[in-house]
Every structure is written in C-alpha cells, then in structure tokens.
C-alpha cells in the first residue's frame, strides 16, 4: 500500500508542476493528444485489415465452393 501512495504522490506532484507552468501543460496535452491520435489510427488500421481479411476469406470460400460444386479439380488451390 505504501508503494501505491508513493505513485499517487508522484503523479499528483507532476500534475501540480505541470499545472503551474502553462507552456509545459500545453506541451504535455499536445503529447497526450498525439499518443491518442496514434493509438486511434493503429486501432482503425487493424480493424480495417481484419475486415478486409474476412472479406477475402469469404471470397476464397465462395470460389472454392463453386469449384467443388462444378466438379472442377480443387487441388489447384
């Protein structure tokens, strides 16, 4: 529990110091925004990649199904 209080005290002291200096606070907020924007962009890209992968998988499945139904040799896949 003592360690937890140390971390809280350290965070509070950092917050007080940043709040006292307007320029540092603005720089801190800009860094935090850049981190949030980066994380959002990565998350979006991952979701888009997953969506595209699923779509490609469904297309491949459909093609394979059509080939198998038509009696075509599916071993070429």
C-alpha positions as CSV (number, residue, x, y, z in Angstrom):
1,X,0.0,0.0,0.0
2,X,2.9,2.3,0.7
3,X,4.2,2.0,-2.8
4,X,0.7,2.9,-4.2
5,X,0.7,6.1,-2.1
6,X,4.2,6.9,-3.5
7,X,2.9,6.6,-7.0
8,X,-0.1,8.7,-6.3
9,X,2.0,11.3,-4.6
10,X,4.4,11.4,-7.5
11,X,1.6,11.7,-10.1
12,X,0.0,14.5,-8.0
13,X,3.3,16.4,-7.8
14,X,3.8,16.0,-11.5
15,X,0.3,17.4,-12.1
16,X,0.9,20.3,-9.8
17,X,4.2,21.2,-11.5
18,X,2.6,20.9,-15.0
19,X,-0.4,23.0,-14.0
20,X,1.9,25.7,-12.6
21,X,3.7,26.1,-16.0
22,X,1.3,26.9,-18.8
23,X,3.8,26.1,-21.6
24,X,4.6,22.7,-20.0
25,X,1.0,21.9,-19.6
26,X,0.3,22.7,-23.3
27,X,3.2,20.6,-24.4
28,X,2.0,17.7,-22.2
29,X,-1.5,18.0,-23.6
30,X,-0.1,18.0,-27.2
31,X,1.9,14.9,-26.5
32,X,-1.1,13.1,-24.9
33,X,-3.2,14.1,-27.9
34,X,-0.5,12.8,-30.3
35,X,-0.4,9.5,-28.4
36,X,-4.2,9.2,-28.5
37,X,-4.3,10.0,-32.2
38,X,-1.6,7.5,-33.0
39,X,-3.4,4.8,-31.0
40,X,-6.7,5.5,-32.7
41,X,-5.1,5.3,-36.2
42,X,-3.5,2.0,-35.3
43,X,-6.8,0.6,-34.0
44,X,-8.6,1.8,-37.1
45,X,-6.0,0.2,-39.4
46,X,-6.2,-3.1,-37.5
47,X,-10.0,-3.1,-37.8
48,X,-9.8,-2.4,-41.5
49,X,-7.2,-5.1,-42.0
50,X,-9.4,-7.6,-40.2
51,X,-12.4,-6.6,-42.2
52,X,-10.5,-6.9,-45.5
53,X,-9.1,-10.3,-44.4
54,X,-12.5,-11.6,-43.6
55,X,-13.9,-10.4,-46.9
56,X,-11.0,-12.0,-48.8
57,X,-11.6,-15.3,-46.9
58,X,-15.3,-15.2,-47.8
59,X,-14.5,-14.7,-51.5
60,X,-12.0,-17.5,-51.4
61,X,-14.6,-19.8,-49.7
62,X,-17.2,-18.9,-52.4
63,X,-14.8,-19.6,-55.2
64,X,-13.7,-22.9,-53.6
65,X,-17.4,-23.9,-53.1
66,X,-18.2,-23.1,-56.8
67,X,-15.2,-25.1,-58.0
68,X,-16.2,-28.1,-55.8
69,X,-19.8,-27.9,-56.9
70,X,-18.8,-27.8,-60.6
71,X,-16.6,-30.8,-60.2
72,X,-13.5,-28.8,-61.1
73,X,-10.3,-30.0,-59.5
74,X,-10.0,-28.0,-56.3
75,X,-6.5,-29.3,-55.7
76,X,-5.2,-26.4,-57.8
77,X,-5.9,-24.2,-54.8
